[in-house]
Amino acid sequence: MKTAMLVAQRIVADINERGNMVGDRLPPERLMLEKYDVGRGTLRESLRFLELQGVITLKPGPGGGPVVVQPDASSLATSLTLLLQFSNAPFRTIAEARLGLEPMMSQLCAERISDEDLAALKDSVETMNDNLGNQTVFLEENKRFHDVIAHGSGNAMFGYLVDALLGILDGSAIGIDYPEYRREAVHDAHHQIYQAIAAKDPAAAAASMHEHIQQYVRYAEKKFPEVLNAPIVWGQA
């Protein structure tokens, strides 16, 4: 393993050991050079790598330097996109993955969701209903609904996976249109899933989510088959 990668691992280990929180500054460069016993080029390569992974941000100027931030799923989405592109995988791959994963997330969500997340899920359903004529709001609420369920499952892996998959499979970006009748159908499905989760019914939540994703796949296959069969390309996703 490259020295820069080993140093990056040590930096992350030290962040955990010190209990650094989001917004905390890391030690200045001269102290890090001494601690990790590497050259300036190697240290800066380590820091750039951690910045790309969303672990830190590098603030320029006096008083700047590396600052701890909260990683999100964007780097995971990039890595997945590149892996899928070099595997010549079509966008259908993402739809099939969601069909397998999201019913399980919904099942766990019905068992584990917090009152706060349940309120957020209800708000998403209501906001979508109030804005069915606005595709921008519809797309925002569609993503929020699935995000809340993924994170409400109590499984951090699911949360990041759905964030990444939705980042790759944004229908509006790849050419899938949502006319108002389709938005209404999505809202109805979301409402049904919400009711199952609110009722703490894992089986119904999983079944409703499975049908919801299947409806999406059937719609895309009928109206936009060329989109589902198109290869995933980084930058397009």
FENWOZI-V8921 format. One record per backbone hydrogen bond with DSSP energy under -1.0 kcal/mol. NH is the residue of the N-H (numbers start at 0). CO is the residue of the C=O. If there is no record, write none. Layout:
NH,CO / NH,CO
This chain:
5,1 / 6,2 / 7,3 / 8,4 / 9,5 / 10,6 / 11,7 / 12,8 / 13,9 / 14,10 / 15,11 / 16,12 / 17,13 / 19,14 / 22,67 / 23,20 / 25,65 / 31,27 / 32,28 / 33,29 / 34,30 / 35,31 / 36,32 / 42,38 / 43,39 / 44,40 / 45,41 / 46,42 / 47,43 / 48,44 / 49,45 / 50,46 / 51,47 / 52,48 / 53,50 / 54,49 / 56,66 / 58,64 / 63,60 / 64,58 / 66,56 / 67,23 / 68,54 / 76,72 / 77,73 / 78,74 / 79,75 / 80,76 / 81,77 / 82,78 / 83,79 / 84,80 / 85,81 / 87,84 / 88,83 / 90,229 / 91,227 / 92,89 / 94,90 / 95,91 / 96,92 / 97,93 / 98,94 / 99,95 / 100,96 / 101,97 / 104,100 / 105,101 / 106,102 / 107,103 / 108,104 / 109,105 / 111,107 / 112,108 / 117,113 / 118,114 / 119,115 / 120,116 / 121,117 / 122,118 / 123,119 / 124,120 / 125,121 / 126,122 / 127,123 / 128,124 / 129,125 / 133,130 / 137,133 / 138,134 / 139,135 / 140,136 / 141,137 / 142,138 / 143,139 / 144,140 / 145,141 / 146,142 / 147,143 / 148,144 / 149,145 / 150,146 / 151,147 / 153,150 / 158,154 / 159,155 / 160,156 / 161,157 / 162,158 / 163,159 / 164,160 / 165,161 / 166,162 / 167,163 / 168,164 / 172,169 / 173,169 / 174,170 / 175,170 / 182,178 / 183,179 / 184,180 / 185,181 / 186,182 / 187,183 / 188,184 / 189,185 / 190,186 / 191,187 / 192,188 / 193,189 / 194,190 / 195,191 / 196,192 / 197,193 / 198,194 / 199,196 / 200,195 / 204,200 / 205,201 / 206,202 / 207,203 / 208,204 / 209,205 / 210,206 / 211,207 / 212,208 / 213,209 / 214,210 / 215,211 / 216,212 / 217,213 / 218,214 / 219,215 / 220,216 / 221,217 / 222,218 / 223,219 / 227,223 / 228,224 / 231,88 / 235,232 / 236,232
